[in-house]
Amino acid sequence: MWLASINLDVEKQILPEALPALIQYISSKEVDGFDSVELNKILNEQLQASGSQPYSSSAMQGSDTAAFENQTDESQSIHHQRKHSVSISLPASPIAESSKDTKKVLFKDDGEKFFVYGNPDSSAASKTVDPPPKQVKFHSQPMPNGSAAFGVAVDIPNHPSLKKLKDNRYDSFKTWSGKLERQISNLRGRPREDPTENTVGPRAEKDALPVDRYFDALEGPELETLRPSEQIVLPDDITWPFLLRYPISSFGICLGVSSQAIMWKTLATSDSTSFLHISIDVNLVLWCISVALVVTIGSIYILKMILYFEAVRREYYHPIRVNFFFAPWIALLFLAIGVPPSLAKDLHKALWYVLMTPFLILELKIYGQWMSGGQRRLSKVANPTNHLSIVGNFVGALLGASMGLKEGPIFFFAVGLAHYTVLFVTLYQRLPTNETLPKELHPVFFLFVAAPSVASMAWAKIQGSFDHGSRIAYFIALFLYFSLAVRVNFFRGFKFSLSWWAYTFPMTGAAIATIRYSNEVTNVVTQVLAVTLSSVSTLTVTGLLVSTILHAFVLRDLFPNDIAIAISDRKPRHHHHPRKWFHLRRGSSDENEIEHYLKFANSDGKDIESSLDPTTSDSSH
C-alpha cells in the first residue's frame, strides 16, 4: 500500500486543481511510455533508497521496460485494480518540471553530480557504483519553426524576387488580388464597383483610361515617355517585376524574323534569283528560329495576362500599343506562309479560318471606334502604327489565296483597302488634332511601306498574275520606300526601342514584292533591285538582332519600367504661386517648365489660355 500512497501524493503535487472530465483519464496501454515522467520519479526514488542506479527515460525501453511494467501493474492492482492513469500535458523540458517538484536530479551522465536543493550531494554520488554507459536521452522540447528544424538557415523572405512579388504597391495590377471579375467587366465596358475595396491610395483599376489621359500624360513618337508634370501609380525608384516591364511590342521580333524566313524562301524558289544559288535550308533554319521566338514570347505574354491583367488592359487602351495586339496573329500568318516545303507543301484550309477569326474580332472593335466619332476616332488617334491593324488583312488575303480560297481573301482585301485609304489620307493631312507624329523622322514611318507591298502580292495571288492592280500597289510602296531612304539625316539622334522590330518587316515586304515583280519583268534592273533590297533588309534585321542582344545581356536595359501603363487616372493638381511666371521670366532653374511655357508661347492664343490656370489668367488681366 505504500506504493499506492506515494502515487497519490504525486498526483496531489502534480494536479493541484481538478482536471476536466473529458481529458482527465486515458488508457496507459494505448501509447507506450505515455506521460511516464512521474512514474520514472517513483521508480528512481525507490531504487535510490535501495542503493541502485537511477532510471532515465531512455532506459525505460528494452529490458528495464518489463520491470517497470511489473511495478506499475502492482500499483494498479493494489489501487482498486484501476487500469487508467492520470494524463497530464508534458512540460517543455522534463528536467525543468522535475527540478521544481523533487529534491534530487533524476538523470545522470558520467562525471555528473547529484544536487540537493541546488547543492552537490556527495552521498548520493557515493551510492552509485558501476555507472552504465552513456545513453541517449530524449526530452520534450519546443518545435522549431521553418527550416531551423533541419538545421538549415535560409533567408527566403529576403530574396529580391520574392520581395517584388510581395510588394503590395503592385497589387492594383495583379490579377489574383480579388479583382479579376471586375477587370473583365471593365474590359467589356461595364465597370463594376467593389464596395469592400479600400479607396485609399492611387486607384489604377477603375474605368478604362480615356485616350486624352495618354496624350496628356505621355509624349514621344510612341507615347512612352512621362511628361514632367505627371505622376505614375507604380514606384519609380526601383525596377518593376519583369512581367510588368514586358510590353506587347515584343512581338515585333517575331515579325522581323518570320518575314525573313519568307524572303529567303522566295529567293531560293524564284526564277529571277536562281543565279544566287541560295539553299532552301536557310529558310528552314530561319523558320525554326521564328517558331521558337513565337512560342517563347507568346508564353511570356500569356503569363503576363494571367498574373498582371490590369497591365495588359492598359496596353489595350493605349492609342499606339493597341495596334501591336495584331502582331502575334500576323506572326502566325507569316509562319504559315513561310513554312518550308520539306515540312508541308499544302496547308489545310481550316487553318486560315482559325487564324483570321482574331483579326475579324479586333477589327470590328477598332475600326468601329475609328468610325463612331468618339474619343478614339481616327482623326484623334491616327499614327503610323495603325498600319499594323491594316496590314493583317492583306497578309491574310495572301495566305488564303495561296491555299486556293477565293471569297474570304477578297473580303479581307476589300476591308483592308478601304481602311488603308482612309488612314493614308488621315496621316497625310496631318490634322491639328493629331499630335502623335513627331517632327523628326522615326523608323515608324516605314510602316507606310508595309500595306501596299503586301497588298500587291495578295492581289497577284488572287488574280493569278502580277497584273496592273498589283503593279500599282507595288509602285506606291516602292516610291514611299525611296522617299524615306533618301532622308538619311533624319535617322540620327533617336534612341533604340524594342518596337523597331515591327518596322523591319515593311522593308522585307518591299524586298519580297520586288522579287515577285522581277519574276514578271525580268531584267538586270529588277534583279539588282531585288538583291539590293533583300540585302538591306537582311542587314537591318542583323543589326537589330545585335542591338537587341547588346541591350539585353550587356547593358541590361532592353526592358525598362513601362511608364506608359502606369499613368494615373486623373491629371495632377498643381498649386500655382503668384510669382511663378515672374520666376520664369527672370530665369528659373526648372528647364522643363521653361520649355512648357515656350511651347504654348509659340502657339495660338487659345492654346496659351488653355495652358494657364484660370486663377492665373484672371489675375493677369
C-alpha positions as CSV (number, residue, x, y, z in Angstrom):
1,M,0.0,0.0,0.0
2,W,3.0,2.3,0.5
3,L,3.4,2.5,-3.3
4,A,-0.2,3.5,-3.8
5,S,0.2,6.2,-1.2
6,I,3.2,7.5,-2.9
7,N,1.3,7.6,-6.2
8,L,-1.5,9.5,-4.6
9,D,1.0,12.0,-3.2
10,V,2.5,12.5,-6.6
11,E,-0.9,13.1,-8.1
12,K,-1.7,15.8,-5.5
13,Q,1.6,17.5,-6.2
14,I,1.2,17.4,-10.0
15,L,-2.6,18.1,-10.1
16,P,-3.3,20.8,-7.6
17,E,-6.5,21.6,-9.4
18,A,-9.1,19.1,-10.8
19,L,-8.8,18.5,-14.5
20,P,-11.8,18.5,-16.8
21,A,-13.5,15.1,-17.0
22,L,-13.0,15.0,-20.8
23,I,-9.2,14.8,-20.6
24,Q,-8.7,13.5,-17.0
25,Y,-8.1,9.8,-17.8
26,I,-6.7,7.9,-20.7
27,S,-5.5,4.4,-21.0
28,S,-1.9,3.9,-20.2
29,K,-1.7,1.0,-22.6
30,E,-2.7,3.0,-25.7
31,V,0.7,4.6,-26.1
32,D,3.9,3.1,-24.7
33,G,5.6,5.3,-22.2
34,F,2.9,8.0,-22.4
35,D,3.3,10.5,-19.6
36,S,5.9,8.3,-17.9
37,V,7.9,11.1,-16.4
38,E,6.2,11.0,-13.0
39,L,6.4,7.2,-12.9
40,N,10.2,7.5,-13.5
41,K,10.4,9.6,-10.4
42,I,8.7,7.0,-8.3
43,L,10.9,4.2,-9.6
44,N,14.1,6.3,-9.2
45,E,13.2,7.2,-5.6
46,Q,12.6,3.5,-4.8
47,L,15.9,2.5,-6.4
48,Q,17.8,5.2,-4.7
49,A,16.5,4.2,-1.4
50,S,17.7,0.6,-2.0
51,G,21.1,1.8,-3.4
52,S,20.5,1.1,-7.0
53,Q,21.2,3.4,-10.0
54,P,18.6,5.8,-11.2
55,Y,16.5,5.3,-14.3
56,S,16.3,7.5,-17.3
57,S,13.6,7.9,-19.9
58,S,15.6,6.1,-22.5
59,A,16.2,3.2,-20.1
60,M,12.6,2.5,-20.0
61,Q,13.0,0.9,-23.4
62,G,14.4,-2.6,-23.6
63,S,15.0,-4.9,-20.7
64,D,14.1,-2.4,-18.0
65,T,10.7,-1.9,-19.5
66,A,9.5,-5.2,-18.2
67,A,10.5,-4.4,-14.7
68,F,8.8,-1.1,-14.9
69,E,5.6,-2.6,-16.1
70,N,5.6,-5.1,-13.3
71,Q,5.9,-2.3,-10.8
72,T,3.1,-0.3,-12.3
73,D,0.9,-3.4,-12.5
74,E,1.3,-4.0,-8.8
75,S,0.4,-0.4,-8.1
76,Q,-2.6,-0.6,-10.3
77,S,-3.8,-3.9,-8.7
78,I,-3.4,-2.6,-5.2
79,H,-5.2,0.7,-6.1
80,H,-8.6,-1.0,-6.6
81,Q,-7.4,-2.7,-9.8
82,R,-7.6,0.6,-11.7
83,K,-6.5,0.4,-15.3
84,H,-6.3,4.1,-16.0
85,S,-3.6,6.5,-15.1
86,V,-3.6,10.3,-14.7
87,S,-2.9,12.1,-18.0
88,I,-1.1,15.4,-17.9
89,S,0.5,17.7,-20.5
90,L,4.2,17.3,-21.0
91,P,6.3,20.3,-20.0
92,A,8.7,21.9,-22.3
93,S,11.5,20.0,-20.5
94,P,11.2,17.1,-18.2
95,I,14.2,18.3,-16.3
96,A,12.7,21.6,-15.6
97,E,9.5,20.1,-14.3
98,S,11.3,17.5,-12.1
99,S,13.6,20.2,-10.7
100,K,10.5,22.0,-9.3
101,D,8.7,19.0,-7.8
102,T,11.6,16.8,-6.5
103,K,14.6,17.2,-4.3
104,K,17.1,15.3,-6.5
105,V,18.1,15.2,-10.1
106,L,16.9,12.0,-11.8
107,F,19.2,11.9,-14.8
108,K,22.9,11.5,-14.7
109,D,25.8,11.1,-17.1
110,D,29.5,10.3,-16.5
111,G,31.2,12.9,-14.4
112,E,28.0,14.5,-13.3
113,K,26.9,15.1,-9.7
114,F,23.7,14.9,-7.8
115,F,22.3,18.1,-6.5
116,V,20.0,18.5,-3.4
117,Y,18.3,21.9,-3.2
118,G,20.9,23.3,-5.7
119,N,23.9,21.9,-3.7
120,P,26.0,18.9,-4.7
121,D,25.2,15.7,-2.8
122,S,28.3,13.6,-2.4
123,S,26.5,10.9,-0.5
124,A,24.2,10.3,-3.5
125,A,27.2,10.0,-5.7
126,S,28.9,7.6,-3.5
127,K,26.0,5.3,-3.6
128,T,26.3,4.9,-7.3
129,V,28.5,2.0,-8.4
130,D,29.5,0.9,-11.9
131,P,27.8,3.7,-13.9
132,P,26.1,2.4,-17.0
133,P,27.4,3.5,-20.5
134,K,26.1,6.9,-21.7
135,Q,22.7,6.5,-23.3
136,V,20.8,8.9,-25.4
137,K,18.2,10.9,-23.5
138,F,15.1,12.2,-25.1
139,H,13.5,15.3,-23.7
140,S,10.4,17.2,-24.7
141,Q,11.5,20.5,-26.5
142,P,9.6,23.2,-28.4
143,M,9.2,22.5,-32.0
144,P,11.4,24.9,-34.1
145,N,9.9,26.9,-36.8
146,G,10.6,26.7,-40.6
147,S,13.9,25.3,-41.8
148,A,15.5,25.5,-38.4
149,A,14.1,22.0,-37.7
150,F,16.6,20.7,-40.2
151,G,19.5,22.9,-39.1
152,V,19.4,25.0,-42.3
153,A,19.3,28.7,-42.1
154,V,17.8,30.0,-45.4
155,D,16.7,33.6,-45.6
156,I,14.0,33.1,-48.2
157,P,11.8,36.1,-47.4
158,N,14.7,38.4,-48.1
159,H,15.2,37.2,-51.7
160,P,14.9,40.2,-54.1
161,S,12.5,38.4,-56.5
162,L,10.1,37.4,-53.7
163,K,10.2,40.9,-52.3
164,K,8.9,42.2,-55.5
165,L,6.1,39.7,-55.6
166,K,5.1,40.5,-52.0
167,D,5.3,44.3,-52.6
168,N,1.7,45.5,-52.1
169,R,2.4,48.5,-54.3
170,Y,1.8,46.2,-57.4
171,D,-1.5,44.8,-56.1
172,S,-3.6,47.1,-58.3
173,F,-2.0,45.4,-61.4
174,K,-2.2,41.8,-60.1
175,T,-4.9,39.6,-61.4
176,W,-5.2,37.4,-58.4
177,S,-5.9,40.2,-56.0
178,G,-9.7,39.6,-56.0
179,K,-10.4,41.9,-58.9
180,L,-10.4,39.6,-61.9
181,E,-14.2,39.6,-62.4
182,R,-14.3,43.4,-62.1
183,Q,-11.3,43.8,-64.6
184,I,-13.1,41.6,-67.2
185,S,-16.2,43.7,-66.7
186,N,-14.2,46.9,-67.2
187,L,-12.7,45.4,-70.4
188,R,-16.2,44.8,-71.7
189,G,-17.2,48.4,-70.9
190,R,-19.4,47.6,-67.9
191,P,-17.5,48.7,-64.8
192,R,-18.4,47.1,-61.5
193,E,-17.6,48.7,-58.2
194,D,-16.4,46.7,-55.2
195,P,-17.9,48.2,-52.0
196,T,-15.4,46.4,-49.8
197,E,-12.3,47.8,-51.6
198,N,-10.2,50.3,-49.8
199,T,-10.3,53.5,-51.7
200,V,-7.2,55.0,-50.0
201,G,-4.2,55.4,-52.3
202,P,-3.8,55.6,-56.1
203,R,-6.5,53.8,-58.0
204,A,-5.2,52.0,-61.0
205,E,-8.2,49.7,-61.6
206,K,-11.2,51.7,-62.3
207,D,-12.8,52.6,-65.6
208,A,-10.7,52.5,-68.8
209,L,-8.5,55.4,-69.1
210,P,-9.7,57.9,-71.7
211,V,-7.4,58.4,-74.6
212,D,-6.9,62.1,-73.6
213,R,-5.1,60.9,-70.5
214,Y,-2.5,59.1,-72.6
215,F,-1.9,62.2,-74.7
216,D,-1.8,64.5,-71.7
217,A,0.5,62.3,-69.5
218,L,2.8,60.9,-72.2
219,E,4.9,62.2,-75.0
220,G,7.2,60.9,-77.7
221,P,6.6,59.3,-81.1
222,E,5.3,56.1,-79.3
223,L,3.7,57.8,-76.3
224,E,6.0,56.1,-73.8
225,T,7.8,59.0,-72.1
226,L,6.2,60.6,-69.0
227,R,5.7,64.3,-69.0
228,P,7.5,66.2,-66.2
229,S,4.3,67.4,-64.6
230,E,2.7,63.9,-64.4
231,Q,2.9,61.1,-61.8
232,I,2.7,57.4,-62.0
233,V,0.8,54.9,-59.8
234,L,3.8,52.5,-59.5
235,P,7.1,53.1,-57.7
236,D,9.6,54.9,-59.9
237,D,12.6,54.4,-57.7
238,I,13.0,50.7,-58.2
239,T,12.9,48.2,-61.1
240,W,9.5,46.6,-61.5
241,P,8.8,42.9,-61.9
242,F,9.8,41.5,-65.3
243,L,6.3,40.8,-66.5
244,L,5.2,44.4,-65.8
245,R,8.1,45.6,-67.9
246,Y,7.4,43.2,-70.8
247,P,5.5,45.1,-73.5
248,I,3.2,43.8,-76.3
249,S,5.7,45.3,-78.8
250,S,8.0,42.4,-78.1
251,F,6.1,40.5,-80.8
252,G,7.8,42.8,-83.3
253,I,10.8,40.5,-83.0
254,C,8.6,37.7,-84.3
255,L,7.5,39.8,-87.3
256,G,11.1,40.7,-88.3
257,V,12.5,37.2,-88.1
258,S,9.5,35.4,-89.6
259,S,9.3,37.8,-92.5
260,Q,13.0,37.0,-93.2
261,A,12.1,33.3,-93.5
262,I,9.5,34.2,-96.2
263,M,12.1,36.3,-98.0
264,W,14.8,33.7,-98.1
265,K,12.2,31.1,-99.2
266,T,11.2,33.4,-102.1
267,L,14.9,34.0,-103.0
268,A,15.5,30.2,-103.1
269,T,12.4,29.3,-105.2
270,S,12.1,32.3,-107.6
271,D,13.4,32.0,-111.2
272,S,14.7,35.6,-111.3
273,T,17.1,35.0,-108.4
274,S,18.2,31.4,-109.3
275,F,21.6,32.7,-110.2
276,L,22.3,33.3,-106.5
277,H,22.1,29.5,-105.8
278,I,20.5,30.0,-102.4
279,S,19.7,26.8,-100.5
280,I,16.3,26.2,-99.1
281,D,17.9,25.2,-95.9
282,V,18.3,28.8,-94.9
283,N,14.5,29.1,-95.0
284,L,14.2,26.1,-92.7
285,V,16.7,27.5,-90.2
286,L,15.0,30.9,-90.0
287,W,11.5,29.3,-89.8
288,C,12.6,27.1,-86.9
289,I,14.0,30.2,-85.1
290,S,10.8,32.1,-85.8
291,V,8.7,29.3,-84.3
292,A,10.9,29.2,-81.2
293,L,10.6,33.0,-80.8
294,V,6.8,33.0,-81.2
295,V,6.4,30.2,-78.6
296,T,8.8,31.9,-76.2
297,I,7.5,35.4,-76.5
298,G,3.9,34.3,-76.6
299,S,4.2,32.1,-73.5
300,I,5.7,35.0,-71.5
301,Y,3.0,37.4,-72.5
302,I,0.3,34.8,-71.7
303,L,1.9,34.6,-68.3
304,K,1.6,38.3,-68.0
305,M,-2.1,38.2,-68.9
306,I,-2.6,35.6,-66.1
307,L,-0.7,37.5,-63.4
308,Y,-1.0,41.2,-64.4
309,F,-4.2,41.5,-66.3
310,E,-4.6,45.2,-65.5
311,A,-1.3,45.9,-67.2
312,V,-2.5,44.1,-70.4
313,R,-5.8,46.1,-70.2
314,R,-3.9,49.4,-70.1
315,E,-1.8,48.4,-73.1
316,Y,-5.0,47.6,-74.9
317,Y,-6.4,51.1,-74.3
318,H,-3.1,52.7,-75.2
319,P,-3.7,54.5,-78.5
320,I,-0.5,53.1,-80.0
321,R,0.1,49.8,-78.1
322,V,-3.4,48.6,-79.2
323,N,-2.1,48.1,-82.7
324,F,0.5,45.7,-81.5
325,F,-2.2,43.3,-80.5
326,F,-2.4,42.4,-84.2
327,A,1.3,41.4,-84.2
328,P,1.0,37.9,-82.7
329,W,-1.5,36.9,-85.3
330,I,0.4,38.5,-88.1
331,A,3.5,36.5,-87.0
332,L,1.4,33.3,-87.2
333,L,0.3,34.1,-90.7
334,F,4.0,34.7,-91.6
335,L,4.9,31.3,-90.2
336,A,2.1,29.7,-92.3
337,I,3.3,31.5,-95.5
338,G,7.0,30.7,-94.9
339,V,6.6,27.1,-93.9
340,P,9.5,25.1,-95.6
341,P,8.5,22.8,-98.5
342,S,10.2,19.9,-96.8
343,L,7.8,20.2,-93.9
344,A,4.5,20.9,-95.6
345,K,3.5,21.8,-99.2
346,D,-0.2,22.3,-98.7
347,L,-1.8,23.5,-95.5
348,H,-5.3,22.7,-94.5
349,K,-7.9,25.4,-95.4
350,A,-9.3,25.3,-91.9
351,L,-6.1,26.9,-90.6
352,W,-6.9,30.1,-92.5
353,Y,-10.3,30.5,-90.8
354,V,-8.8,29.9,-87.4
355,L,-6.1,32.5,-87.9
356,M,-8.4,35.1,-89.4
357,T,-11.0,34.9,-86.7
358,P,-9.0,37.1,-84.2
359,F,-8.4,39.7,-86.9
360,L,-12.1,40.0,-87.5
361,I,-12.9,40.4,-83.8
362,L,-10.2,43.1,-83.3
363,E,-11.1,44.9,-86.5
364,L,-14.8,45.1,-85.5
365,K,-13.7,46.7,-82.3
366,I,-11.0,49.1,-83.5
367,Y,-12.5,50.1,-86.9
368,G,-15.8,50.7,-85.2
369,Q,-14.1,53.1,-82.8
370,W,-12.5,54.9,-85.8
371,M,-15.8,55.4,-87.4
372,S,-18.0,56.1,-84.4
373,G,-16.5,59.6,-83.8
374,G,-15.9,59.1,-80.1
375,Q,-12.7,59.6,-78.1
376,R,-10.9,57.1,-80.2
377,R,-11.9,58.4,-83.6
378,L,-9.3,58.0,-86.3
379,S,-8.6,61.7,-86.7
380,K,-7.6,61.8,-83.0
381,V,-5.6,58.5,-82.6
382,A,-4.1,58.2,-86.1
383,N,-0.4,57.3,-86.1
384,P,1.8,55.2,-88.3
385,T,1.5,52.2,-86.1
386,N,-2.2,51.9,-87.2
387,H,-0.8,50.2,-90.3
388,L,-0.3,47.1,-88.1
389,S,-4.1,46.8,-87.8
390,I,-4.5,47.0,-91.6
391,V,-1.6,45.0,-93.0
392,G,-3.1,41.8,-91.4
393,N,-5.9,42.0,-93.9
394,F,-3.5,41.8,-96.9
395,V,-1.4,39.1,-95.2
396,G,-4.5,37.0,-94.6
397,A,-5.6,37.5,-98.2
398,L,-2.2,36.4,-99.4
399,L,-2.3,33.2,-97.3
400,G,-5.9,32.4,-98.3
401,A,-5.3,32.9,-102.0
402,S,-2.2,30.6,-101.8
403,M,-4.5,27.9,-100.3
404,G,-6.9,28.2,-103.1
405,L,-9.6,30.2,-101.4
406,K,-11.5,33.0,-103.2
407,E,-14.3,34.8,-101.3
408,G,-12.6,35.0,-97.9
409,P,-9.3,36.6,-99.2
410,I,-11.3,39.1,-101.4
411,F,-13.3,40.1,-98.4
412,F,-10.3,40.9,-96.2
413,F,-8.5,42.5,-99.1
414,A,-11.5,44.9,-99.6
415,V,-11.7,45.7,-95.9
416,G,-8.0,46.4,-95.7
417,L,-8.0,48.5,-98.9
418,A,-10.9,50.7,-97.7
419,H,-9.3,51.4,-94.3
420,Y,-5.8,51.8,-95.6
421,T,-7.1,54.5,-98.0
422,V,-8.7,56.4,-95.1
423,L,-5.7,56.0,-92.9
424,F,-3.3,57.1,-95.6
425,V,-5.2,60.3,-96.2
426,T,-5.6,61.0,-92.5
427,L,-1.9,60.7,-91.9
428,Y,-1.0,62.8,-94.9
429,Q,-3.4,65.6,-93.9
430,R,-1.7,66.0,-90.5
431,L,-4.8,67.3,-88.8
432,P,-4.3,69.7,-85.9
433,T,-5.9,67.2,-83.5
434,N,-3.4,64.6,-84.4
435,E,-0.3,65.3,-82.3
436,T,1.3,61.8,-82.4
437,L,3.6,62.3,-85.4
438,P,6.9,63.9,-84.3
439,K,8.9,66.4,-86.3
440,E,11.9,64.2,-86.7
441,L,11.8,61.2,-88.9
442,H,11.4,57.9,-87.0
443,P,11.6,54.3,-88.2
444,V,7.9,54.1,-87.6
445,F,7.4,55.8,-90.9
446,F,8.5,52.7,-92.7
447,L,5.1,51.2,-91.8
448,F,3.8,53.3,-94.7
449,V,5.5,50.8,-97.0
450,A,4.1,47.6,-95.4
451,A,0.5,47.6,-96.6
452,P,1.0,48.4,-100.3
453,S,3.8,45.9,-100.5
454,V,1.8,43.0,-99.1
455,A,-1.3,44.2,-101.0
456,S,0.5,43.9,-104.4
457,M,1.4,40.3,-103.6
458,A,-2.0,39.4,-102.3
459,W,-3.8,40.8,-105.4
460,A,-1.3,38.9,-107.6
461,K,-2.2,35.7,-105.8
462,I,-6.0,36.4,-106.1
463,Q,-5.7,37.2,-109.8
464,G,-3.1,34.6,-110.6
465,S,-0.6,37.1,-112.1
466,F,1.2,40.3,-111.3
467,D,-1.2,42.4,-113.2
468,H,-1.8,46.2,-113.3
469,G,-3.5,46.3,-110.0
470,S,-0.6,44.6,-108.3
471,R,1.9,46.8,-110.0
472,I,0.1,50.0,-108.9
473,A,0.3,48.9,-105.3
474,Y,3.9,47.8,-105.7
475,F,4.9,51.2,-107.3
476,I,3.2,53.1,-104.4
477,A,5.2,51.0,-101.9
478,L,8.5,51.5,-103.9
479,F,8.0,55.3,-104.0
480,L,7.3,55.5,-100.3
481,Y,10.4,53.3,-99.6
482,F,12.8,55.6,-101.5
483,S,11.2,58.8,-100.2
484,L,12.1,57.6,-96.7
485,A,15.5,56.1,-97.6
486,V,16.9,59.3,-99.2
487,R,16.4,61.3,-95.9
488,V,19.4,59.9,-94.2
489,N,19.9,62.9,-91.9
490,F,16.6,62.3,-90.3
491,F,17.8,58.9,-89.0
492,R,20.1,60.4,-86.4
493,G,19.6,61.2,-82.7
494,F,16.9,58.7,-81.7
495,K,17.1,56.0,-79.0
496,F,16.9,52.3,-79.6
497,S,13.5,50.8,-79.0
498,L,12.2,47.2,-78.9
499,S,9.3,48.2,-81.1
500,W,11.7,48.8,-84.0
501,W,11.4,45.2,-84.8
502,A,7.9,45.8,-86.1
503,Y,9.4,48.3,-88.6
504,T,11.7,45.7,-90.2
505,F,9.0,43.6,-91.9
506,P,7.9,46.5,-94.2
507,M,11.4,46.6,-95.6
508,T,11.3,42.8,-96.0
509,G,7.9,43.1,-97.6
510,A,9.1,45.5,-100.2
511,A,12.0,43.2,-101.0
512,I,9.7,40.2,-101.4
513,A,7.4,42.3,-103.6
514,T,10.4,43.3,-105.8
515,I,11.4,39.6,-106.2
516,R,7.8,38.8,-107.3
517,Y,7.9,41.7,-109.7
518,S,11.2,40.7,-111.1
519,N,9.7,37.3,-112.0
520,E,7.2,39.1,-114.2
521,V,9.6,41.7,-115.6
522,T,13.0,40.0,-115.6
523,N,15.9,42.3,-116.5
524,V,19.1,43.5,-114.9
525,V,17.5,46.4,-113.2
526,T,14.8,44.4,-111.4
527,Q,17.2,41.7,-110.4
528,V,19.7,44.2,-109.0
529,L,16.9,46.0,-107.2
530,A,15.7,42.7,-105.7
531,V,19.1,41.7,-104.5
532,T,19.8,45.2,-103.1
533,L,16.5,45.5,-101.1
534,S,17.0,41.9,-99.8
535,S,20.5,42.7,-98.7
536,V,19.4,45.9,-96.9
537,S,16.6,44.1,-95.2
538,T,18.9,41.3,-94.0
539,L,21.5,43.8,-92.8
540,T,18.8,45.8,-90.9
541,V,17.5,42.7,-89.2
542,T,21.0,41.6,-88.3
543,G,21.8,45.0,-86.9
544,L,18.7,45.0,-84.8
545,L,19.5,41.5,-83.6
546,V,23.0,42.6,-82.4
547,S,21.5,45.7,-80.8
548,T,18.8,43.6,-79.0
549,I,21.4,41.2,-77.6
550,L,23.6,44.1,-76.5
551,H,20.8,45.8,-74.7
552,A,19.5,42.6,-73.2
553,F,22.7,40.9,-71.9
554,V,25.3,43.7,-71.7
555,L,23.6,46.9,-71.0
556,R,20.5,45.2,-69.5
557,D,18.2,48.0,-70.4
558,L,16.1,46.2,-73.0
559,F,13.0,46.1,-70.7
560,P,12.9,49.3,-68.7
561,N,10.0,50.3,-66.5
562,D,7.0,50.5,-68.7
563,I,5.9,54.0,-67.8
564,A,3.1,54.0,-70.4
565,I,0.9,51.6,-68.4
566,A,1.4,53.3,-65.0
567,I,0.0,56.8,-65.6
568,S,-2.6,58.0,-63.1
569,D,-6.2,58.2,-63.9
570,R,-6.5,61.9,-63.3
571,K,-4.4,64.9,-64.0
572,P,-2.3,66.0,-61.0
573,R,-3.3,69.2,-59.3
574,H,-0.6,71.9,-59.4
575,H,-0.6,74.7,-56.8
576,H,0.4,77.8,-58.8
577,H,2.1,80.5,-56.8
578,P,1.6,84.2,-57.7
579,R,5.2,84.7,-58.7
580,K,5.6,81.6,-60.8
581,W,5.7,83.3,-64.2
582,F,7.8,86.1,-62.7
583,H,10.5,83.5,-61.9
584,L,10.1,82.0,-65.4
585,R,10.7,85.4,-67.0
586,R,13.7,86.1,-64.7
587,G,15.3,82.8,-65.5
588,S,14.1,79.8,-63.4
589,S,16.2,76.7,-62.8
590,D,13.4,74.4,-63.9
591,E,14.2,73.9,-67.6
592,N,11.1,71.7,-68.1
593,E,8.7,74.5,-67.1
594,I,10.5,76.9,-69.4
595,E,10.1,74.5,-72.4
596,H,6.5,74.0,-71.5
597,Y,5.9,77.7,-71.4
598,L,7.7,78.4,-74.7
599,K,5.7,75.6,-76.3
600,F,2.5,77.4,-75.7
601,A,4.0,80.8,-76.3
602,N,4.7,79.8,-79.9
603,S,1.1,78.5,-80.3
604,D,-2.0,80.5,-80.9
605,G,-3.8,82.4,-78.2
606,K,-6.3,79.7,-77.5
607,D,-3.6,77.2,-76.5
608,I,-1.9,79.8,-74.2
609,E,-5.2,80.4,-72.4
610,S,-5.9,76.7,-72.0
611,S,-2.4,76.1,-70.7
612,L,-2.8,78.7,-67.9
613,D,-4.6,78.1,-64.7
614,P,-8.0,80.0,-64.6
615,T,-7.0,81.9,-61.5
616,T,-3.6,82.9,-63.0
617,S,-5.2,84.0,-66.2
618,D,-7.7,86.1,-64.4
619,S,-5.1,87.8,-62.3
620,S,-3.1,88.6,-65.4
621,H,-6.0,90.7,-66.8
